[in-house]
Each structure stands twice: as structure tokens, then as C-alpha cells.
């Protein structure tokens, strides 16, 4: 397990927990964006749970590698889905929001596979 993998994975987990917190506290800008994407507001809590589970999976993966692999892969797929939802709704100005999370999850996945 490389130092880069550990650092990136911890950074990704922290970012996912922050994103999850934003969903839990239902920030107005998030609710407005969800509405513009055609996604019901009630999905904020389940989406927050998914992000939090991914964060804890990444951290658990430092001790149990298959969990980290699964969490990173699922988070990559989650944020690709977020990008698809944004593109589908023509909200191109919002494409930058999920990108850092996707990059962190993909970097964790890549570094896991490389190590």
C-alpha cells in the first residue's frame, strides 16, 4: 500500500463526507440544482447515505482492501451518474461540481489497482 494511495484515499473520504453533509443539511443551492436536473428532492438523504457509505468504505479499505476497491469503484460510478444527470438536463455550467469528487474517487481506484 503506497503513501500516495493512503493520502488520496483519506482525502477522497473526507471530501465524500463533506458532500454527504451538504446533502443532509439540504443546502438551498443543492435543492435548486436537483430540481433543475429533474431529480426529486426526497432523494437527497439516500444520496447522502451513498456518499457517506462510500467514504467509510474507502477508509475501511485501508484495512480491508476489497472494501476500498468496491467503495472507490462505486463512487466513480456514482459521480459518472451525476455527470450524466447534469448533461441530460443541459446544466453544463454545473459540470464542475462533481468533477473533483470523481477525480478523487478515480485516483483512489487507480492507485489501489497500481499498488
C-alpha positions in Angstrom: 0.0 0.0 0.0 1.6 3.2 -1.1 1.7 6.5 0.7 0.0 8.2 -2.2 -2.8 5.8 -2.1 -3.4 6.4 1.6 -3.3 10.2 1.2 -5.6 10.2 -1.8 -8.0 7.8 -0.2 -8.2 9.8 3.0 -8.7 13.0 1.0 -11.4 11.3 -1.0 -13.2 10.0 2.1 -13.1 13.5 3.7 -14.5 15.1 0.5 -17.3 12.5 0.3 -18.2 13.1 3.9 -18.4 16.9 3.3 -20.5 16.3 0.2 -22.8 14.0 2.2 -23.1 16.7 4.9 -24.2 19.2 2.3 -26.9 16.8 1.2 -28.1 16.1 4.8 -28.4 19.8 5.6 -30.2 20.3 2.4 -28.4 23.4 1.2 -30.7 25.6 -0.9 -28.3 25.6 -3.8 -28.2 21.8 -3.8 -32.1 21.6 -3.8 -32.3 24.2 -6.6 -29.7 22.2 -8.7 -31.6 18.9 -8.0 -34.8 20.5 -9.2 -33.2 21.8 -12.4 -31.8 18.3 -13.1 -35.2 16.7 -12.7 -34.2 14.8 -9.6 -36.8 14.7 -6.7 -35.7 16.5 -3.6 -36.5 13.5 -1.4 -33.5 11.7 -2.9 -31.1 14.0 -1.1 -30.9 11.7 2.0 -30.4 8.5 0.1 -27.7 10.1 -2.0 -26.1 11.4 1.2 -26.1 7.9 2.6 -24.5 6.6 -0.6 -21.7 9.1 -0.3 -21.1 8.5 3.4 -21.1 4.8 2.8 -18.5 5.3 0.1 -16.4 7.4 2.4 -16.5 4.8 5.2 -15.8 2.1 2.6 -12.7 3.9 1.4 -11.4 4.2 5.0 -12.3 0.6 5.8 -10.4 -0.3 2.6 -7.2 0.8 4.2 -7.5 -2.2 6.5 -9.7 -4.5 4.3 -8.6 -3.8 0.7 -11.6 -5.4 -1.1 -13.8 -2.9 0.6 -11.7 0.0 -0.6 -11.8 -1.3 -4.1 -15.6 -1.7 -4.1 -16.1 1.7 -2.5 -13.8 3.5 -5.0 -15.4 1.8 -7.9 -19.0 2.5 -6.7 -18.1 6.2 -6.1 -16.6 6.5 -9.6 -19.9 5.1 -11.0 -21.9 7.4 -8.7 -20.2 10.5 -9.9 -20.3 9.4 -13.6 -24.1 9.1 -13.0 -24.1 12.6 -11.5 -22.4 13.9 -14.7 -24.9 12.1 -16.9 -27.8 13.6 -14.9 -26.3 17.1 -15.3 -25.6 16.6 -19.1 -29.1 15.2 -19.6 -30.7 18.3 -18.1 -28.4 20.6 -20.1 -27.0 22.1 -16.9 -23.5 22.3 -18.4 -22.4 25.1 -16.0 -22.7 22.7 -13.1 -20.4 20.1 -14.6 -17.5 21.3 -12.5 -19.3 20.4 -9.2 -19.0 16.6 -9.3 -15.6 16.6 -11.1 -13.3 16.9 -8.0 -15.2 14.1 -6.3 -14.9 11.9 -9.4 -11.2 12.7 -9.8 -10.5 11.8 -6.1 -12.5 8.5 -6.3 -10.9 7.6 -9.6 -7.4 8.4 -8.2 -8.1 6.2 -5.2 -9.2 3.4 -7.5 -6.2 3.9 -9.9 -3.7 3.9 -7.0 -5.3 0.9 -5.5 -5.0 -1.1 -8.7 -1.5 0.2 -9.3 -0.3 -0.9 -5.8 
